[in-house]
Amino acid sequence: MQCLVLFHLFAIFIWTWPQPSANLNREPVTMADRAQRARDQLLAANNRLRYESPLRYYLQVTGFWQYWDMFAPNPANTDSWLTAEIEYADGEVVKAEYPRIQHMPIPEKYVNERYRKFTERLHPIDQSYKWAQFAYRMAYLHPRADKAVPVRVRLYKHFRIYAVAFKNEPKVQDEQFFELVVDPNTYRTWGSK
C-alpha cells in the first residue's frame, strides 16, 4: 500500500510541473538566461516523462491528472462554457447550459471541478469522438415534462479570451461545433444508464 501511495505522489508531482517556456531553443545571453534554459531543459525532460511514458495512462484512466495552468508563468486566459440547443418535432427549442463553476456556491465548486476540466477538453477536434455522446447527455439531462424525444441537438462553445488580466471584459465569442440528429432508440437507452 505504501508503494502505491508513493507511486501516486510521484505521478502527481511529475504531472503538475509546468510546461517549459517557449524560448527553450533560444541561445542564452546572460546568466539569468542560462538558469532559465537549465530550468526549461528540466521541464522538457519532465514533459517527455509525462507524455511519452506509461505514467500518462495511469493518471488519465484514473482521472487523477491535474493541470498547472492556474499558477503557471502564463496562466490560462480563456473563460469557456458549453451550451446546447435541444430541438423537438413541434418546433420548440430548449437552451441548456452545461454546469459552470462560476455559477456554483463555493462548496459545490470543490466537488464539481470536473465540469470545468471536461468543458476545456471537450471542444478540440481531436475530441470529436465524444461530441455525439455529449449531445445525447445534454438532451437527457434536460427532458421535457411530456417526455418528448428531441429531434436535433446543437452544441455551442462560448468563450472570452482575456489578453491582459483585470482589464475590460472581452466580448463573448460563440461557435456551434456540432449538430446531432437524434436517434430515438439511442436516446431512450440513456434512461437505463
Secondary structure, 3 states (H helix, E strand, C coil): CHHHHHHHHHHHHHHHCCCCCCCCCCCCCCHHHHHHHHHHHHHHHHHHHHHHCCHHHHHHHHCCCCCCCCCCCCCCCEEEEEEEEEEECCCCEEEEECCCHHHCCHHHHHHCHHHHHHHHHHCCHHHHHHHHHHHHHHHHHCCCCCCCCEEEEEEEEEEEECCCCCCCCCCCEEEEEEEEECCHHHHHHHHHC
